[in-house]
Amino acid sequence: MTKPETAVNQESPEAVIAGLINRARAAMMAFDNTNQDAIDDAVTSLAWSIYKPENARRLAELAVESTGLGNADDKVIKNQRKTFGTLRDLMRVKTTGVIEDLPELGLVKYAKPIGVVAAITPSTNPSATPVNKAMMALKGGNAVIIAPSPAGYAATVATVEGMRTELAKVGAPLDLVQIVPAPVDRERTKVLMKEADLIVCTGSQNNVRQAYSSGTPAIGVGAGNVPVIIDETADLTAAAQKITASKIFDNATSCSSENSVIIVDEVFDDAIGALQAAGGYMTSPAEGQRVVERLWIDGKLNRKVIAKDASVLADVFDLPSNASSARFFMVEETGIGPASPLSGEKLSLVLTIYRASDFAQAKSIAHDILEFQGKGHSLGLHTNLVERARELAEDMDVVRVLVNQAHTFANGGGFDTGLPFTLSMGCGSWGGNSISENLNYRHFINITHLVTSVDEDKPSEEDLFGKYWEKYGL
């Protein structure tokens, strides 16, 4: 039977999770996870389960239908592009047995499974993220148990069923991939986090904090709130087109979607013109106030607005008829912090615009935005001066600085960048995370080091302390 257990299970959370864990461990025992070919066949089967065109479309439509977030056409692209890129990365690496031999150091490294992975997944990507994490988990020879967002449960169940169907084709144990049965609630997720060998958590910061406090090794992601600078040397048309394509993709559900654009004064008007030509609508001060009042209700993002089509937003914000064909909406802002909610993440087709006197002030504004929200995640720059990009990389507390790129398509891996494909972006200690890179296969393996003797490598005291003695004395 390829279908996971999806009926409402009334057993205690401990009993439900114990059953899943036991089946996962049994599947790992039955799986030939010392055979790279068997591992790669299983990983490829998971990729095909969502990449197959009819499956990519069906799961995309089900995701939008069940969550009300994003749009199906873009989710089809996400289901296929992210999966294809991740499969490319995974097929290029060895993850079992000897993965590195360093005779000059007397070291041989052996990769081994971590165990049962608890994958906490969000409603914004109820199909793509579960497959992405499952592929990485199985690449390490592990089993995975998915705890989806309750809002995305229907889509994730169908996704897990598809993965298990493809696993059956390659003769791999089906229980290498399982899902927490309904009702998925905080208690079941908490027990899963405690009993698994590794937690990989993408979603709310509450879930991330719970993962880190569970007592189980955990990898979480930080909050997104990407600011992007346009300086006076930028190709304004190209910048506007990239920002637009990225901002509108899947109705801004991605944590990598641009949330603020900071424009140097010298090119402010021309840059706004380029953004308008690309499909942006610039609100008046009164319209901008309505955007704020209707985007946040009692201090929380309005679910009737987030990740909705632009036409829906135009109606909700009561914008004039010429805004009905806009692709996204711009609101100029000067403030940053809790009293200025537009400076935070919006998960909607709303882009905050800041004016900076020069690059130095633009950098300062970006810093303050990230200090308020999104520290550690990423930052963008559109420029023709590479030294400015290097300055940002040296000075800003972010894991990624993207230069002249569309954030949503490059931040989580791209075919024209060196970042690995992922749907989970670590934000380092700045964002309260344990990793400062894109989640990838290396996070799903343990490594045994075989150590043998080599020629002694022991410098003299003079070699190590000589410069210190010269500067400060004995």
N, C-alpha and C positions, 0 to 999 in steps of 0.2 A: 504494500500500500504506500503510494507516494504522498498522499495528503497528510499534512501534520494534524495533530489533534486540535480541532478548532471549536468543538462544542464547549459551551460554558462549563467549566470545571468548578464544582463547589467544595472541593477538598481544601484543606488548610494551605496557606501559601507555602509552608515548609514541605508539605507532602507533594504539592504540585512541582515545586522546584527540584526536590530530591529525585522525582521520577525523570525529569528532564536531564539532570546531571548524570544519573546512572546510565541512561540511554546514550548520552553523549560519550561517556567514558567507554562504554561497550563498543560504540562505533569506532572510536579511535583505536581500540585494541584490534578490531577486525580490519582496519584500514591499513594498507601497505604503505605506511608513511615513511618508510626508508627507501622507497622507490620513487625517484624523481619523475619518471614518466607517468606513474600512477597518480602522483600529486598533480602534475600538470594537466592530465586528462580531466581530473576532478575540477580543477580551477577553470579550465576552458569550458566545461559543461555548465558551470554556474554563469559564466559570461554569456554563453549562447542562450541561456534561459531568458535573458532580458534583452540581449542584442537582436535576436531574431525579430525582423521587422513587425510581424503581426503581434508579437508579444510586447515589444516596446510600445506600440500604439495602445494595445489593450490596457497595459498597466498604467500608462500615462493618463488615459481617460478615467480609469478607476481611481487614480490618485486625486485628480481634480474633483471627481464626483463625490468622493468620500470625505475629503478635507475642505473643499471649497477654496483651495489655495493654488495659485499659479495658473498656467494654461497648458493644455494637452500638447500642442505642437512643440513647445519648447521642452516639455518633459520628455517627449520622444527623443529629441536631440540629446538631452542630458542622459537618458537611459542608455543611449548608444555610444555617445562620445566618451563619457567618463568610463564606461565599461571597456570600450576598445582601448583607450589609453592605458588603463590599469592593466589590462591583459598584456599589452605590449611590454610594460615595465616588468610584470611578473614572469613572463616567458624568457626574459633575458638573464635571470638569476638562478643560482643553485641554492636550495634551502634545506637539504638533508645530507648527512654524511660530511665529508671534508669539504669545506667551502673556502678555506684559505690555508696555504702551506708556506711558512716563512722560515726556511732553513737557517738563514743568517741570524735569526732571533731564537731558533730552537722552539718555534711555536707551530702547532697545527690546530686549526679551529674546526670544530664539529658543530653543525647546526642540529638542534633538536626541538621538538614541539614544546610549547608553553603549557598546553592543556585545554581546558574548556574556556572559551572566550564568551563573556557576556557582552553583547552588542546592543547598546541603548541607541535607538534611532528616532529621528524627528519626524513630525508631520509634514514638514516642507519637502522632504524627499523620502516618501514611504516605500519606494521601490529601489531607487538607485543606491541609496546609502546602505540598506541591508545587503544587497548584492556586493557592493564595493567592499564592505567589511568581511563578508563571508569569503570572498575570493582571497583576501589577504590572510585570513585566518587559516583556510585550508592550504594555502601555499606553504605555511609553516608546519603542516601536518596536524593541525588542531581541529577541534569541533567548535561550533558556534551555536549559541542560543540567543535569539533575537528578542528583545523586549521593545516593541514598537510604541510610538505615541498612540494613545487610545483613539485619537482622531483619525489616524492613518491605518488603523488595524485591518480594515477590509482589504486595502491595497497591499499591505505587507503580508497578510495571509496568502493572498494569491501569488505574491512574489516568492514566498517560501515554497509553496506548492510547486511552482515552476522550477525552482532550483532542485527540489527533490526528484522531480520527474526526470530531469537531465542527469542527475547523479545515478539514477537507476540504469540509464543507458550505458554508462561507462563501468557499471558494476561496483560502484562505491557505496558504502553504507549510507542509507538515507538519513540516519540520525546524526550525521555530521553537521546537518543544518536543521535546526528546530526553532519554533516560535513559542513564546509563553502563551498559553491558551487564555481565552477571555474568561473573566474580565481582567485585563491588564491594568493593575492598579499600583499605587505607590508601594504597598506592602510586598506584593509579589516581586516587583522590581528590586526592592531592598534586599529580599532574601536571595535573589539571583546574584546580586552584586556580592553578597557575603560568601556564597558557596562556589562561585566560579574561580578560576585561576588567574584570570585577567579581565579587567573591565575596559571597554573602549566606548566612551560616552560622547555622543553628539546630540546636542539639543539644548534644553534650558540650562541656565547656570545653576539652578537648584539641583538638577540631576547630576551635573558635573561635581558640585560640592559634595553631594551624597556619595558619589562614586569614590572621591578621594578620602572620605571619612569612613568608608566601609571596612577598612582593614585588609582589603584585597588590592594588589597592585593595579593601578588605574591610569588610563590615559584619557584626558578630557580636552575639550577645546574651549577657547575663550569667545567672548562676545565680539561680533563684527560691528564695525561702524566706520567704514573706509572713507577717509578724506583724500581728495585728489587735487593736486596743484596744477594750474595752467600758468606757465610763466610767459614773459614777453617774447621769448624766442620760439615758442611752440608753433607747430603747424595747426592752426585753429580748426580748420575743416576736418583734418584727420582726427584731432583730439575729440571734437564734438561727435563725430561718427562712432568712435570707439566707446566713448562714455555712454552714448545713447544705446548702442547695441548691448552693452553690458548692463546698463540700468534696467532696460525693459525686459531682459531675458527672464522668462518664467515669472514675470510680474514682480521682480525684485525679491524673490524668496531666498536668494543666495546670501550667505554671510559676507561674501566677497563683493556684493553689489555696492557701487558707489553711493554713499549717503550724503556727502558734502563735496562741493567743488569750490576751491579757493582760487580766485582769478586775480592776477596782478593788474593793478589799475590801468597801466599803459595800454592793455589790450582788452579791458573789461567789456566795453560795448561791443567790440568785434567778436569776442568770444561768446557773449550772450546771443548775438546775431547768428553765429554758427550753430549754437545749440538749438535755437529756434528753427533754423533751417533744417536741422536734423530731426525735428519733431517735438521740441520742447515748447511748453506754454509758460510764459513768465507772468506770474500773478501780480496784481496790484497789491499795495499794502492791505487794503480791506479784504481782498480775496485771500491773501496770505493768512490773515487772522482767522478767517473761516476754516482754512485748511487745518490750522492748529487746533481750533475748537472741535473739529469733527474727526480729526485723526486720532486724538486722544480723548477718551471718556473717563472721567474720574482718575486721571493719571495713568491709564492703561491704553495701549493701542487698541483701536476699534476693530474688531474682527470683521465688521462689515466693509472695511476699507483695505486692510492689509492683503497684499498679494492678489488684488482684484484688477480687472481690466481697466484701462484708462477711461473708457466710456462710463463705467460705474463711478469712478472717482469724480469725474466732471459733474455728474448728477449730485452726488453726495456733497460736494463742495459748493454746489450752486454756482457754477461758472458759466460764463456767457456761451452762446452758440458756437463761436469761433474756437472754443476750447474743446469742443466735442470730438474733434479729429486729432487732438494732440496725442502723443505717445507717452509723455510724462509731463510732470508739472514742477516748475521751479519757484522757490520762495526765497527771497533775499532775507538774510539774517545777519545780526551783528553780535548777538550774545552767545555765550557758551555755558552749559551747565544745566542743573535741574530746572532753573527758571526759564530756560530756553530749550524746550524739548526738541525743536528742529535740529539741534546740534547732536542728537543721538540717533540710534538706529531706528529706521522707520518701517522696514519690511513692506514697502509700498512704492508706487511710482511717483514718489515725491523726492525731489532733489534740492537740498539746501545750498544756497549760493552765498559765498562770502567775498567781499572785495578787500584786497590787500594793497597797501601802498607800493610794496616791492617784494622781492623774493624773501627777504629776511622776515618781513611781517607775515607772509604766507606760511613760512615754516613755523613761526610762532603760533599762528592760528591752528595749524594742523596739530602741533604739539598739545595745545590746550584741549582740542576736540578729543584727542586720544586719551588724555589724562582723565577726561570726563567719562568716556566710554570707548572701548575698543583697543585699549592699550595692548601692545604686543602683536596685534593681528596683522595689519598691513597698511601701506600708504602708497599712493600713486603720484607720479610726476610726468607731465607732458612738457618737454623741453628739447632744445638742441644743444644743451650744455651738459655734457656728461659729468663734469666736475660737480654740478649741483646734485645730481643723483648720488654721487659718492659722498657728498656732504650729508645728505639725508641718511644714507646707510650708516655713516659713522656716528651720527648724532642722535638719531631717533630710536626710541625703544619699541621697535617693531621687528617681526620675524622676516617680513618681506617688503621690499621697496620695488615697485614695478615701474618701469620707464617706458612711456609711449605705448602702453598696452591697455586692452580692455580687461578690467580686473576680473570679472566673472569668468572669463575664458582662459585666463592665464594664471590666476592665483592658486587654483587647485590642480595645476599641471596643464601643459599645453604641448602641442607638437612642434612648437617653435621656441620653447623655453626648456631649461634643464630641471625644472621642478617636477617631482613625481606626481602622477595623477592620483587624486584622492578627493574625497568629499568631507574630510575632517582635517582642519588646519590647526595645528598646535600653535600656541601663542607665547610659549616660554613662561618663565616666572612672572613676567610683566602681566600676563593675562591669567595668572593662577594655574598654569598648566605644567605638566612634567616634561613636555617635549617642546622644542623650538624649531620644528620643521613640519612638513606635511606628513601625515600618517602614512606609513608604507610598510612593506613586508618585514623590514628589520625589527619592527616592534612586535612581531608575532613569533619570534624564535628565541630560544635559549642557546647559548654557545658554551661548549666545553672546550677548554684550552689544554692541549697536550703540551707539556713543558719538558724539554730536554736541555742538557748543558751545552753551552757555547763557550767560545774563548772569553776569558774574563774581560769585562768592560767596566773598569774601575779607574776613574781619573784621579789625579793627585790632589792633595789639599790645595796646592797652589793653583791648579786649574780651576777649582770651584770658588775658592775664597780670595784669590789674588787681587781681583779688581776691587773687592770690598775692602781688603786690607789697605790698598793704595788710597782709597777715598776716606776711610774712617779709622784706620789704624787697627791694631790687634785688640 
